[in-house]
Amino acid sequence: MKKSMLELLACPIDKHYPLELFEINIKEDKDNEDAIITDGILFCNKCYRFYPIIDEIPVLLPDELREKQKDIDFLHKWHNKIPSKVINEGNPWHI
C-alpha cells in the first residue's frame, strides 16, 4: 500500500477518518518517492478495529468476512512491532 493512499481510507465499520497507520515493513518507491508499506496495520481510534496490511494490501473487511485465525497469527508474528492498544484492546479480536 502506498503511504499516500492513507488519505483515501476510512474505517469500513464506522466511517471514521483518518485511520492511524503503524508501519512494520516499508520500502521506498523510486519512481515517485512515495513509501510503500509492505506490512503494517491500519487502526481506527473510534471503534478500535485494526486492519492488517499484508504484502502491500490493506485488508479492510467487515468482521463477518475476516478470518480470525489469520488475524491472530498476524498479531503474534508482529507483536513486538505493534502498539499495545492493538495487541490488548483491538477489535474484532486481540491477544
C-alpha positions in Angstrom: 0.0 0.0 0.0 1.4 3.4 -0.9 1.6 5.6 2.1 -0.2 8.4 0.3 -3.3 6.1 -0.1 -3.9 6.6 3.6 -5.6 9.9 2.7 -8.3 7.9 0.9 -9.1 5.3 3.5 -11.7 5.3 6.3 -12.9 2.6 8.7 -15.5 0.4 6.8 -17.4 -0.1 10.0 -18.0 3.4 11.4 -16.5 5.5 8.5 -14.1 7.2 10.9 -11.3 9.1 9.2 -8.3 9.2 9.3 -7.1 5.8 10.2 -3.9 5.5 12.1 -1.0 3.8 10.4 1.5 1.6 12.1 4.3 0.7 9.7 6.1 -2.7 10.2 8.0 -3.0 6.9 8.3 -0.3 4.3 10.2 0.2 1.1 10.8 3.3 -0.9 9.2 3.7 -4.3 12.0 5.1 -6.5 9.6 6.2 -9.3 7.6 8.7 -7.3 9.3 8.8 -3.8 6.2 7.5 -2.1 6.9 4.9 0.6 5.2 1.5 0.2 4.0 -0.2 3.3 4.6 -4.0 2.8 3.4 -5.0 6.3 1.6 -2.9 8.8 -1.7 -2.1 10.5 -4.4 0.5 9.9 -6.2 1.3 13.1 -9.5 3.1 13.8 -9.3 5.1 17.0 -13.1 5.3 17.2 -14.1 1.6 17.2 -10.6 0.2 18.0 -10.7 -2.1 14.9 -7.4 -3.0 13.3 -6.9 -3.9 9.7 -3.7 -5.7 8.6 -1.6 -4.7 5.7 -0.2 -7.9 4.2 2.1 -8.0 1.2 1.2 -4.3 0.4 -2.6 -5.0 0.5 -4.7 -3.4 3.2 -7.3 -5.9 4.3 -10.4 -3.7 5.1 -13.0 -6.3 5.6 -16.1 -6.3 7.9 -15.9 -8.6 10.9 -18.0 -11.3 9.4 -15.7 -11.7 6.4 -12.5 -11.8 8.4 -10.5 -14.9 9.2 -10.0 -14.9 13.0 -7.0 -17.3 13.0 -5.3 -15.4 10.2 -5.6 -12.1 12.1 -4.4 -13.7 15.4 -1.4 -15.2 13.6 -0.6 -11.8 12.1 -0.7 -10.2 15.6 1.5 -12.9 17.1 4.0 -12.6 14.2 4.4 -8.9 14.7 3.6 -8.5 18.4 6.9 -6.8 19.1 6.3 -4.1 16.5 2.6 -3.4 17.1 1.4 -1.0 19.8 -0.1 -2.5 22.9 -3.5 -0.9 22.2 -3.9 -3.1 19.2 -2.5 -6.2 20.8 -4.5 -5.9 24.0 -7.7 -4.0 23.0 -8.0 -4.3 19.2 -11.3 -5.3 17.6 -12.7 -7.6 16.4 -10.2 -9.7 18.4 -6.9 -9.3 20.2 -4.3 -11.5 22.0 
